[in-house]
């Protein structure tokens, strides 16, 4: 992660790096991104009891400076290079994650400036029009609830205000109603949102920890039961990749007779909001089949789900969830690069690489965002041990990976670049720069989302 720090290279300038998410990928817009710092701050907060020399606090506060410097003083939003996709602004999950990191840091090592920044950003999440539709995405709304709980705890109050309590219960009921139950093959799963019935496995795992946080904070076993149902669904559908443990698989798509017609009818909810529940139930009643695409298999990103399993084991008292988390960690660590990062996926474009010519750069690159999540969980697992300084890779270390089409991805401390079979550079990232440099026409860029048919 430290190799992607931006000037002044102490964390306060943010962390950049290539993009390879479920929705998009790019080696060109590689400037600082708020989510790349999030997991590092949260992980360092988990080491407070071990921070005798103040190393963790200093590093966390340096990373948080990037948020303070990026906050719009009028709207309260933290503005960075991109959101879920290049050139798109931050959504609820990014803003709520900033709030969670700042409040967690203030809760751990009190700092009024951090608290003011978090509160201003949180108010924007509640009132800004651009955020309203994002609350309909269940994983985003749950991340916002996790942030709110941290804020309540940061002010030393065990009870939420009436408005805060209403938010927590509203989102909890929203997700409870959405969770699939009964004899269906996807029992326990949580749809992507009110308007999207697809089941994207990384986002399933993303819901685990916030449900546990709700159960603990509200002392409501309903949310713990929901988390356990969700965990069973994820466990049943994780694809086993060789020996050593599981990897999180791709997504479920829905099929059904007259489903497209029901989806078109659902659009009328914008004109007649009171009909939304009936229109949603009509749409879901037309689903006849769930189709699982097991690709891609997520490596670094799966540790966010492993963290949910780990905390579910602690909350429920069932050791098997801890064993599942341990298996996922051990598997992911088998994909650690010589420079220390964890690789991204297997089969990024939604296809088996053994049947499609091999891996692509989006598979083998260590993406800072997902490595940030991994660092958070690894810090939590390391609690009780001394806080160590980050190990910066030596200048001589180089990671070379063979890819489909006779390409190679090469990474060292200073740069990451892709070359073709003749050794010509296709694109190059100078770490610490805001833009990668392409050496091919745009028609030859290998970009897109992490499922088949979305390459640009």
C-alpha positions in Angstrom: 0.0 0.0 0.0 2.8 2.5 0.9 4.2 2.3 -2.6 1.0 4.0 -3.9 1.2 6.9 -1.4 0.9 10.4 -3.1 3.0 13.4 -2.2 4.2 14.1 0.5 4.3 10.3 0.7 3.3 10.0 4.4 -0.3 9.1 3.9 -1.7 12.7 4.1 -1.7 13.0 0.3 -3.9 10.0 -0.1 -3.4 6.6 -1.7 -3.8 6.0 -5.4 -3.5 3.0 -7.7 -5.3 1.2 -10.5 -9.0 0.5 -10.4 -10.5 -2.9 -10.8 -13.9 -3.1 -9.1 -17.1 -5.0 -9.9 -18.3 -2.1 -11.9 -15.3 -0.9 -13.8 -11.5 -1.0 -14.2 -8.9 1.4 -15.4 -5.1 1.8 -15.2 -5.4 5.5 -16.2 -7.2 7.3 -13.5 -5.0 6.3 -10.6 -5.2 9.3 -8.3 -6.0 9.2 -4.6 -9.2 7.5 -3.6 -10.9 7.8 -0.2 -11.6 4.0 0.1 -7.9 3.2 -0.3 -7.2 4.8 3.1 -10.4 3.6 4.9 -9.3 0.1 5.9 -5.9 1.3 7.0 -7.4 3.9 9.4 -9.9 1.4 10.8 -7.3 -1.3 11.2 -4.9 1.0 13.1 -7.7 2.0 15.4 -8.1 -1.6 16.3 -4.5 -1.6 17.5 -5.0 1.1 20.2 -4.3 -1.2 23.1 -1.0 -2.3 21.5 0.1 1.3 20.5 2.5 1.9 23.4 4.9 4.1 21.3 2.0 6.0 19.5 3.0 4.6 16.0 -0.5 3.5 15.1 -2.1 6.8 16.1 0.4 8.8 14.2 -0.1 6.8 11.0 -3.9 6.9 11.3 -4.0 10.6 11.8 -1.7 11.2 8.8 -4.0 9.1 6.7 -7.1 11.0 8.0 -5.5 14.3 7.0 -6.2 13.4 3.4 -9.9 13.3 4.2 -9.8 16.7 6.0 -7.9 18.3 3.1 -10.4 16.9 0.6 -13.6 17.9 2.3 -15.8 20.5 0.6 -16.4 23.2 3.3 -19.9 24.0 1.9 -21.4 20.6 1.2 -19.4 18.5 3.7 -18.6 15.9 1.1 -15.1 14.5 0.8 -14.2 14.8 -2.8 -11.7 12.6 -4.5 -10.7 11.3 -8.0 -13.5 8.9 -8.5 -16.3 6.8 -6.9 -17.4 3.3 -7.9 -16.3 4.0 -11.5 -13.7 6.4 -13.0 -15.0 9.9 -13.4 -18.1 9.3 -11.3 -18.5 11.1 -8.0 -18.5 9.5 -4.6 -21.7 7.8 -3.5 -23.2 7.0 -0.1 -20.9 4.1 0.6 -17.8 6.2 0.0 -19.0 9.1 2.1 -20.3 6.8 4.9 -17.0 5.0 4.9 -15.1 8.3 5.4 -17.5 9.1 8.3 -16.9 5.7 9.8 -13.1 6.0 9.6 -13.2 9.5 11.1 -15.5 8.7 13.9 -13.6 5.5 14.7 -10.4 7.5 14.9 -12.0 10.1 17.1 -13.5 7.4 19.3 -10.1 5.8 19.7 -8.0 8.9 20.1 -10.3 12.0 20.6 -9.8 14.8 18.2 -12.5 17.5 17.9 -11.4 18.4 14.3 -12.0 14.9 13.1 -15.4 14.8 14.9 -16.5 18.1 13.2 -15.5 16.8 9.8 -17.3 13.5 10.3 -20.5 15.2 11.5 -20.5 17.6 8.6 -20.1 14.8 6.1 -22.7 12.7 7.8 -25.3 15.5 7.6 -24.7 15.7 3.9 -25.3 11.9 3.6 -28.7 12.5 5.2 -29.8 15.6 3.4 -28.2 15.8 0.0 -30.4 14.8 -2.9 -27.6 12.8 -4.6 -27.5 10.4 -1.7 -31.2 9.6 -1.5 -31.4 6.9 -4.1 -28.2 5.3 -2.7 -30.1 4.5 0.6 -32.1 2.0 -1.5 -28.9 -0.1 -2.0 -28.9 -2.4 1.0 -25.1 -2.7 1.5 -24.7 1.1 1.2 -27.5 1.7 3.8 -25.9 -0.8 6.2 -22.5 0.8 5.8 -24.1 4.1 6.7 -25.7 2.5 9.8 -22.2 1.1 10.8 -20.9 4.7 10.5 -23.7 6.1 12.6 -23.1 3.5 15.4 -19.5 4.5 15.5 -20.5 8.2 15.8 -22.8 7.5 18.7 -20.1 5.6 20.4 -17.5 8.3 19.6 -19.5 10.9 21.6 -19.6 8.5 24.6 -23.4 8.0 24.4 -24.9 4.6 24.7 -28.3 5.7 23.4 -29.0 7.1 20.0 -31.2 10.2 19.5 -34.7 9.7 18.2 -33.6 10.5 14.7 -30.6 8.2 14.9 -32.7 5.4 16.3 -35.3 5.8 13.5 -32.5 5.5 10.9 -31.1 2.3 12.4 -34.5 0.7 12.7 -35.7 1.9 9.2 -32.6 0.4 7.5 -32.9 -2.8 9.6 -36.5 -3.3 8.6 -35.7 -2.5 5.0 -33.1 -5.2 4.8 -35.2 -7.7 6.8 -38.0 -7.3 4.3 -35.6 -7.7 1.4 -33.8 -10.8 2.7 -34.9 -14.0 0.8 -36.5 -16.7 3.0 -38.3 -19.9 2.6 -37.4 -22.9 0.4 -35.8 -20.9 -2.4 -32.2 -21.8 -3.4 -31.1 -18.3 -2.4 -32.6 -18.3 1.1 -30.7 -15.9 3.3 -29.4 -13.7 0.5 -29.9 -10.0 0.4 -30.7 -8.4 -3.1 -28.5 -5.6 -4.3 -31.3 -3.1 -3.7 -35.0 -2.3 -4.0 -34.7 -2.0 -7.8 -32.1 -4.8 -8.4 -32.7 -8.4 -7.6 -29.2 -9.6 -8.5 -27.1 -11.2 -5.8 -23.5 -10.1 -6.1 -21.4 -12.2 -3.7 -18.9 -9.5 -2.6 -21.8 -7.3 -1.6 -23.5 -10.1 0.2 -20.4 -10.4 2.4 -20.3 -6.6 2.8 -23.6 -6.8 4.6 -22.4 -9.2 7.3 -20.5 -7.0 9.7 -23.1 -4.1 9.7 -25.8 -6.6 10.6 -23.7 -7.8 13.5 -23.1 -4.2 14.6 -26.8 -3.5 14.6 -27.5 -6.6 16.6 -24.9 -5.6 19.2 -25.8 -2.0 19.4 -29.6 -2.4 19.5 -29.4 -5.6 21.5 -31.7 -7.2 18.9 -31.2 -10.9 18.1 -33.2 -10.4 14.8 -30.2 -8.9 13.1 -27.9 -11.6 14.4 -30.3 -14.2 13.0 -30.3 -12.3 9.6 -26.5 -12.3 9.6 -26.4 -16.1 10.3 -28.8 -16.8 7.5 -26.7 -14.6 5.1 -23.5 -16.4 6.2 -25.1 -19.8 5.5 -26.0 -18.6 2.0 -22.5 -17.3 1.3 -20.8 -20.4 2.7 -23.0 -22.7 0.5 -22.1 -20.8 -2.6 -18.4 -20.1 -2.2 -16.4 -21.8 -4.9 -13.5 -24.0 -3.6 -10.5 -23.2 -5.7 -7.9 -25.9 -5.2 -6.6 -26.8 -1.8 -6.3 -24.4 1.1 -9.6 -22.8 1.4 -12.5 -20.9 -0.3 -12.7 -17.9 -2.5 -15.7 -15.6 -2.9 -17.5 -16.3 -6.2 -19.3 -14.1 -8.7 -23.0 -13.4 -8.9 -26.5 -14.7 -9.3 -28.6 -13.3 -12.1 -32.4 -13.7 -12.3 -34.5 -15.0 -15.1 -38.2 -15.4 -15.5 -41.2 -15.2 -17.9 -42.6 -11.6 -18.1 -39.8 -10.4 -15.8 -38.8 -7.7 -18.2 -42.4 -6.4 -18.3 -42.5 -6.4 -14.5 -39.3 -4.4 -14.4 -40.7 -1.8 -16.8 -43.8 -1.5 -14.5 -41.5 -1.0 -11.5 -40.3 2.2 -13.0 -43.7 3.8 -12.2 -42.6 3.9 -8.6 -41.0 7.2 -9.3 -44.4 8.7 -10.2 -46.4 6.7 -7.6 -44.1 6.0 -4.7 -46.8 4.5 -2.6 -47.1 1.6 -5.1 -43.4 0.7 -4.7 -43.9 -2.3 -2.4 -46.6 -3.8 -4.6 -44.6 -3.3 -7.8 -41.5 -4.8 -6.2 -43.5 -7.9 -5.1 -44.9 -8.2 -8.6 -41.5 -8.1 -10.1 -40.1 -10.6 -7.7 -43.0 -12.9 -8.3 -42.0 -13.2 -11.9 -38.5 -14.7 -11.0 -38.4 -18.3 -11.9 -34.8 -19.1 -12.0 -31.5 -18.0 -10.4 -28.3 -18.4 -12.5 -24.9 -18.5 -10.8 -21.8 -17.3 -12.6 -19.0 -18.5 -10.3 -16.5 -16.0 -12.0 -14.7 -14.0 -11.0 -13.4 -15.4 -7.7 -12.4 -12.6 -5.4 -9.1 -12.8 -3.5 -8.2 -9.6 -1.6 -11.8 -8.4 -1.5 -13.0 -11.7 0.1 -11.3 -10.7 3.3 -14.1 -8.2 3.9 -16.4 -11.2 4.0 -13.9 -13.1 6.1 -14.0 -10.3 8.6 -17.8 -10.6 8.8 -17.5 -14.4 9.4 -14.9 -13.8 12.2 -17.1 -11.3 14.1 -20.2 -13.4 13.5 -18.3 -16.3 15.3 -17.6 -14.0 18.2 -21.2 -12.7 18.4 -22.9 -16.0 18.0 -20.5 -18.2 19.9 -20.2 -20.6 17.0 -16.6 -21.5 16.3 -17.3 -22.7 12.7 -17.6 -19.1 11.5 -14.2 -18.3 12.8 -12.9 -21.4 11.0 -14.5 -20.2 7.8 -12.8 -16.8 8.2 -9.4 -18.5 8.9 -9.7 -20.6 5.8 -10.5 -17.5 3.6 -7.5 -15.7 5.1 -5.1 -18.6 4.5 -6.3 -18.9 0.9 -5.9 -15.2 0.2 -2.4 -15.1 1.6 -1.4 -17.7 -1.0 -1.9 -14.9 -3.6 0.4 -12.4 -1.9 2.8 -10.7 -4.4 6.5 -10.3 -3.8 5.8 -6.6 -3.0 3.3 -7.6 -0.3 -0.1 -6.9 -1.8 -2.8 -9.5 -2.4 -3.9 -10.2 -6.0 -7.4 -9.2 -7.1 -9.3 -12.0 -8.8 -9.4 -15.1 -10.9 -11.5 -14.7 -14.0 -12.1 -11.0 -13.7 -14.3 -10.6 -16.8 -16.7 -13.3 -15.6 -15.1 -16.2 -17.5 -13.0 -19.2 -16.5 -9.4 -18.1 -17.4 -8.5 -21.7 -18.2 -11.1 -21.6 -21.0 -10.5 -18.1 -22.0 -6.7 -17.9 -22.7 -5.5 -17.0 -19.2 -5.5 -14.2 -16.6 -5.8 -10.5 -17.3 -4.0 -7.6 -15.5 -7.2 -7.0 -13.5 -6.7 -10.5 -12.0 -3.1 -10.2 -10.9 -2.7 -6.6 -9.9 -2.9 -5.8 -6.2 -5.7 -3.3 -6.1 -5.3 -0.8 -3.2 -9.0 -0.6 -2.3 -9.4 -4.3 -1.6 -6.0 -4.5 0.0 -7.1 -1.7 2.4 -10.0 -4.0 3.5 -7.5 -6.8 3.9 -5.2 -4.7 6.0 -8.1 -3.7 8.3 -9.0 -7.3 9.1 -5.3 -8.4 9.4 -4.8 -5.6 12.0 -7.8 -6.9 13.9 -6.4 -10.4 13.9 -3.0 -9.0 15.1 -4.5 -7.2 18.1 -2.5 -8.1 21.2 0.9 -8.0 19.4 3.3 -5.1 19.1 2.5 -2.5 16.4 5.3 -2.7 13.8 6.4 -0.2 11.1 5.2 -1.0 7.6 7.7 -3.0 5.6 8.5 -1.2 2.4 9.6 -3.5 -0.5 13.3 -3.3 -1.6 14.1 -1.5 -4.8 15.3 -4.6 -6.4 12.1 -6.6 -6.0 10.1 -7.1 -9.2 6.8 -9.0 -9.7 6.3 -10.4 -13.3 3.1 -12.2 -14.2 2.3 -13.9 -17.5 -1.1 -13.1 -18.8 -3.5 -14.0 -21.7 -2.4 -13.0 -25.1 1.3 -13.4 -24.3 1.2 -10.2 -22.2 3.1 -9.6 -18.9 2.3 -7.3 -16.0 5.4 -6.0 -14.2 5.4 -4.2 -10.9 8.2 -2.8 -8.8 8.4 -0.2 -6.0 8.2 2.8 -8.5 5.9 1.6 -11.3 3.4 -0.9 -12.7 3.2 -1.5 -16.4 1.7 -3.9 -19.0 3.7 -5.1 -22.0 2.8 -7.1 -25.0 4.4 -10.2 -26.5 7.1 -8.1 -28.3 8.0 -6.3 -25.1 6.3 -3.0 -26.1 4.6 -1.1 -23.2 0.8 -0.9 -23.5 0.4 1.3 -20.4 2.4 2.4 -17.4 1.6 3.7 -14.0 4.2 5.8 -12.2 3.2 5.4 -8.5 2.4 8.7 -6.9 1.1 10.2 -10.1 -2.6 10.9 -10.7 -2.8 9.5 -14.2 -1.4 6.4 -15.9 0.1 6.7 -19.3 -1.4 4.7 -22.3 0.7 3.7 -25.2 -2.1 2.3 -27.3 -5.2 3.7 -29.0 -8.4 3.7 -26.9 -9.9 1.0 -29.1 -7.3 -1.4 -27.8 -7.8 -0.7 -24.1 -8.7 -3.8 -22.2 -11.2 -2.1 -19.8 -14.6 -2.9 -18.4 -16.4 -4.4 -15.4 -15.8 -7.7 -13.7 -18.3 -9.8 -15.7 -18.6 -10.9 -19.4 -19.8 -8.4 -22.0 -18.9 -5.2 -20.2 -15.5 -4.6 -21.8 -15.0 -1.1 -23.3 
